[in-house]
Amino acid sequence: FAPNAKIEAAQESPIPGFYEAIVGSEFVYVSKDGRYMLDGSAFDVANKRDLTQESRAKVRKVALDKVGPDKRIVFAPKAPVQAKHTITVFTDVDCPFCRRFHEQIAAYNAKGIAVDYLFFPLSIHPGADKKAQAVWCSKDRAEAFTAAMSGKDPGTATCPNPVAETADLAQSIGIAATPTIIGPDGAQIPN
């Protein structure tokens, strides 16, 4: 890490003699005397726990709790099915795995899983940000999203939108790929 790296947060670590710190979107462990810094995940082997992922989950939960429904595209179960769980999915309309995930949205909803989508257009998909904006600016966002996820051109509509904001959020909490699925507790769910 650069000598001028900004420490975003620091706290006592579960590892004796170390602090846990966030530098940018990365977690590091620094010895209390400042001599050693460890970069990577810390594991509690005896209890089979990934301590770093637990800390990342807390940070993600706090960040996602600040994102209101006005910045999400929500696919929730319809009556008589009640939502039992809500997940947040960072998505890119040009991501083939995201498209495959969305093909299953009716099945997730039927099982009581609500899906809140946040846009995270990846730089490897040129123009995905413009497509996300066009979806957001459509009259029926859910319908436009589904159409875009099936490969249809969403057009070129523009309006005030949260696309850049949610993409920045994704990067700030260490998300680098799509789809990234986050549970209500902030834990990343493998896909």
N, C-alpha and C positions, 0 to 999 in steps of 0.2 A: 504494500500500500504506500501511496505517496506520503511524504512527511507532512504535507499540508492537508491531508484528508480530514474531512469534517466528521466528527463523531456525532451522530444523530441522537443517540441515547445510550446509556450505560446503566447496568444494574449488577447486583451481586449474582454470581453464577452458581448453579448447583454444584459446580466443580470446585472443590476446596482450593483456595488460593488464587482464584481467577474471577475476573469480571467478565460479563457478557456485554458486548457493545455492538451497535449497529453503525456501520460506516457505509453511507449510500444506502443500498438495499441489501448489503451483505452483513452477515453475523460473524463476529470474530470474538476470540477469547483472549484477554490480556491478563498477564500475571499481575498480582496486586502491587508488586514492586516496579511494574512497567517494563521489565526486562524482556519478557517473552510475549509473543503474540501468535496465536494459533488461528489458522484460517480453515474452515471446514465444519463439518457436523460433529457434534459431541454426542456420544452414546452412553447411556447407563446400561452397561452390559448385563449386570445382575438382574435388573428389572425390565430388560428388553424395551427400552424407551429411547427414542431419538429426541434428545433434549433440545436440539436446535430447531427441529420441526415443530415442537411444542411452542417454542418462543415465536417462531414465524407465524404460527396459527393465531396467536394472541394479537400480533401486530396486524395481520390481515383482517381479523374480526373487527378491530377498532376502526381500521380504514374503511372497510365495507359498510359498517354501521352508519357511516357518514354519507353514504351514497343513497340519496332518496329515490323513491319510486319514479320520480320525474326524469331519471337518467337511466332507467332500465327498460328493457322490453320483456314483458312478463308473459309466460305461458303457464297458466295455473289450471288445475283440475276444474272441470265443470260439474255442477250439481248433477247427481247426488253425491259424487265423490268429493271428499273434503281433502284439502292439502294437509298431509301429515309431516312433510319435510319440504324445505325450500333450499335449493342450491343456487349458487351464483356461478355462471359460466362465462369466462372471458372468451370471446369468439371473433372470428374473422370470416366475412362472407365468402372469401375465396379459398378458405382452408378446406381441403377435401375431408379431413377428419371431423371438422366442425359440421360439415354438411351431413356426414354419416350420423353424427350424434343427433342432429335436428330431425333426421328422418324418423327417429324413434320417439319424438316428443309426445305423440299421442299415447304411446305405451307408458312413458314415464308419468304423464298426467293421470292415466287410468290407475296407476299404482299409488296415487296420492302424492306424487312428487311435483312440486312447482319449480319451474326453472326461470330464474332471472338472468337475462343475458346482458352483458356489458361488452361494448365494442372494444376490440384490441386488434385493429388492422396491422398486420405484420409488414415490415419493409420488403420482405421477399415476395409480396403480392402487390406490385405497383398498381395503384388505382383503387385498392381495397378501401382506403380511407374515404374516397369520393363516393364509392358505392354505399358504404356505411352511412354517410351523411344523407344520401338520397333516400335510403330506407328510413332513416330517422325523420326526414322531412315529408314523408308520404302521409296521406290521409289516414291510412290504416297501417300502422307500423308492423303489427304482427303478420298481417297478410303480405305486406311488402317484404318482410324479413323471410318468411317461408318461401316466397317466390324467388328471392335472391339466393337463398340456400339451395334451391333446386336448379340454379344456373341461369335464371332469367335476369335480364338487364334491369336494374332498378331505376334507370334514368339518371337525371342530373340535377334533381331538385336540391336547393340549398336553403338553409334557415339556421337560426341559432341552434346549436346541437352540442351534446356532450362527448363527441367522439374523441377529440384530442385529450380532453380531461380524463376520460376513462382509460385511454391508452397510457397516459402519463401515470395514472394510478397503478395500472398493472405493472409497469416498470419499477415504480417506487416500492412495490411490495415483493419484488423479486420474481415476477412472472415473466417468462421468456417465450412461451409457446402457447398455441391454441389447439384444441380447446383445453383450457385449464378449469377444472371443476373444484369449487370451494364449498365446503359444508357450512352449516350455520355456526359452527364453532370456530371457523377460520381455517380448519384443517384442509389441506389439499387432498382431494380424492383421486387415487390413480384411475386412469382411463385406458 
